[in-house]
């Protein structure tokens, strides 16, 4: 097998891509955002959390380390109407609640 400079460059490039993908998994910011939002049950409007949310998008997940105040008695269950609003999961190795679409609102 004859190795050319071209084939060595391709192999190095492919190896760099593989290594960069494994190193750059995004983690939630440890310090966390300063903006807090109130999260409510969409069905009965009971407050569930006070949460440090980053960004302007929809509420898809809540990292547990960013929850400032938790008003629920049982995780992921509304204390007033008993509706399940989220699922307990790990996101990139960090404990989080994954919100079920349409079950919560926030202000």
HUKA-V780793 format. One record per backbone hydrogen bond with DSSP energy under -0.5 kcal/mol. NH is the residue of the N-H (numbers start at 1). CO is the residue of the C=O. If there is no record, write none. Layout:
BEGIN
NH;CO + NH;CO
END
This chain:
BEGIN
3;1 + 4;2 + 8;4 + 9;5 + 10;6 + 11;7 + 12;8 + 13;9 + 14;10 + 15;11 + 16;12 + 17;13 + 18;14 + 19;15 + 20;16 + 21;17 + 22;18 + 23;19 + 24;20 + 37;51 + 39;49 + 40;105 + 41;46 + 42;103 + 45;41 + 48;39 + 49;39 + 50;69 + 51;37 + 52;66 + 53;35 + 53;51 + 60;58 + 62;97 + 64;95 + 66;63 + 67;64 + 68;50 + 68;66 + 69;50 + 71;48 + 71;69 + 77;74 + 78;83 + 82;78 + 85;76 + 86;76 + 87;98 + 89;96 + 91;94 + 92;90 + 94;91 + 96;89 + 97;62 + 98;87 + 98;96 + 99;60 + 99;97 + 100;85 + 103;100 + 105;40 + 107;38
END
